[in-house]
Amino acid sequence: MFSSQIMIVCMTAAASVLALLFAIFTAKKVLKFDEGTDLMKKISQSVRKGANAYLSRQYRIVIVFFGVLFVVLGVMAFMGLLTPYVPFAFLTGGFFSGLSGFIGMKIATASNARTANACREGLNRGLRVAFSAGSVMGFTVVGLGLLDITIWFFLLKFIFKLPDSEVTGAMLTFGMGASSMALFARVGGGIFTKAADVGADLVGKVEAGIPEDDPRNPAVIADNVGDNVGDVAGMGADLYESYVGSIISSCALGVSAFHSFSAMALPLCIAAIGVLCSVVGTFLVRTKEGATQKQLLRALSKGTNFSAVLIAVIAIPLVYFILGKDNWHIYFAIFAGLVSGVLIGQSTEYYTSDSYKPTQNLAKASETGTATIIINGLSVGMLSTLIPIVIVSICVLVSYFISGGSASASRGLYGIALAAVGMLSTLGITLATDAYGPVADNAGGIAQMAELEEKVRERTDALDSLGNTTAATGKGFAIGSAALTALALMASYIDKIKVIPGGAEKIANLNINNPSVLIGLFIGACLPFVFAALTMNSVGRAAQSVVKEVRRQFKEITGLMEGKADADYAKCVDLCTRSSLREMVFPTIVAVAVPVIVGMVLGCTGVVGMLAGATATGFLMAVFMSNAGGAWDNAKKYIESGNFGGKGSENHKAAVVGDTVGDPFKDTSGPSINILIKLLSMVSIVFSALIVKFSIL
């Protein structure tokens, strides 16, 4: 038995090393490509410098936050409310989450000019460079995630010799560190990128009538910096915590359901095999010159779908040998998660890609002005929630009952957790298709600012438009996995309460007629709306300062509009940095403080109600905002490609306003909500003993 446990740990460690080695290999391959002309190198260096400066200042604030919480957790450990390992697990979770985003940002900012230069040679070459840069992000996340899990599992199980239930209980808490870091990265980066984007579009494209990414626009460098700190560093930290959270929650529920190491080992093995399948899938991403959007999407889908099919096949004998022939049917929970991830991605693609009717009809709405394109965009976003909620609901039902939920609730919940692991098992390649988008977007900006040939801009525009769709698909995938992970974490919270002395009686009355549950449900349902409002207001305030600065430079810098003088790019970068760092703190504090306050006032049952309400409305809000924003963005791109009047037309101006409204929807508030619903669960688990001991009810 002991040797088999060591073998599982070694297998997981080997997978983490494989992922990191593949990331290093791919990064070296990308860096061998030429950055192009001196002007392209200069622009890329400006973006790189701005991104580094922002993250340096962000991490200084994050260190203070983590230091305060480390002390709080240390005091709780001293009081006997937590094991002494929890404060340190919290730190490592935050560190690895931030590191994964940082590494992704570094390779993305090094790849933007290389992608633009590769597009001078051909569309396929540009796609390969951008996708390879995204692959570095994807495999860094899964590699560091599995490494973090392996280190802690080895220490707690074999060095400190804790029982399995305490091992998983302690490991759950490094998810709180990862979630906290992810929220800082997503909110701060999202505010930065959308403040710059809104400022650049409203003044440059709508008021001044100059093209997107025109070098005369003072906000263009800040816009490109924002793509990297928000959509790369923020997204990497976000999906890191989803990945480790799903694995650890399923391990914890496996111990509760089966009381055996095998059930805890299965999620680790699936994640390890998923790395190998993802590596194989990356080699299938190819396209041809002059490819349409559907053909480009098919090129990326070929890699992700092949990886999903491969893990689906390999998981059959894996489940059989680990859980035995009596429990092999649990495989279908994993399969349900895989299928659900693919279907959610296709649903998102349908509602956000300009290859399909919803986005094309949204572009047509621009013919009657700004108001109708905004109204129709809201409608598209709201309608797009139906299919994902049905998919996730079916996945939950199948996973629960196929795993034996009718006989044992704990086994059914374990099945739901495994569905989340299945959905995220090929995260390496799935995240690569998402992280590719900001690289392609930056490449288009560099092509415009460096005044490259028109055919280069056409190729980068094609890759950028594809990136908008893959980014929307990636967000849908992340939100779907967040919903399943949040359900698993909620079950882990209930299990955690039951093993705390005096906790079982405090969690006994989980009934909708219980006022604590009902009030908690309302509070939780309200939280995503409040959180979205806070982050939207933050983008609005930050964008106002950028708009004023761009207007000032257009007015006061002599010769700027004629192209005879340079804009002060650094001023806009600094404005976005200061605004986003100031604005990101309060939403994060709200997310951490509310579960503790609710727990102290309403007790453990109130917390369960809060988690249920937040998961339900948070899932819907995140899908609605992300898909509406993606549809507005691609409707604008569809018009810019020559439809409904093309660039510079009144239709185009209406679409730009719609895209401006959608920017904070899809890149700030929407993606942040899926972190919120998981962070609420993580905080609740970490502070569960405190709530049991000191709650009023």
Secondary structure, 3 states (H helix, E strand, C coil): CHHHHHHHHHHHHHHHHHHHHHHHHHHHHHHCCCCCCHHHHHHHHHHHHHHHHHHHHHHHHHHHHHHHHHHHHHHHHHCCCCCCCHHHHHHHHHHHHHHHHHHHHHHHHHHHHHHHHHCCCCHHHHHHHHHHHHHHHHHHHHHHHHHHHHHHHHHHHHHCCCCHHHHHHHHHCHHHHHHHHHHHHHHHHHHHHHHHHHHHHHHHHHHCCCCCCCCCCCCHHHHHHHHHHHHHHHHHHHHHHHHHHHHHHHHHHHHHHHCCHHHHHHHHHHHHHHHHHHHHHHCCCCCCCCCCHHHHHHHHHHHHHHHHHHHHHHHHHHHHHHHCHHHHHHHHHHHHHHHHHHHHHHHHHHHHCCCCHHHHHHHHHHHHCHHHHHHHHHHHHHHCCHHHHHHHHHHHHHHHHHCCCCCCHHHHHHHHHHHHHHHHCCHHHHHHHHHHHHHHHHHHHHHHHCCCCHHHHHHHHHHHHHHHHHHHHHHHHHHHHHHHHHHHHHHHHHHHHHHCCCHHHHCCCCCCCCHHHHHHHHHHHHHHHHHHHHHHHHHHHHHHHHHHHHHHHHHHCCCCCCCCCCCCHHHHHHHHHHHHHHHHHHHHHHHHHHHHHHHHHHHHHHHHHHHHHHHHHHHHHHHHHHHHHHHHHHHHHHHHCCCCCCCCCHHHHHHHHHHHHHHHHHHHHHHHHHHHHHHHHHHHHHCHHHHHHHCCC
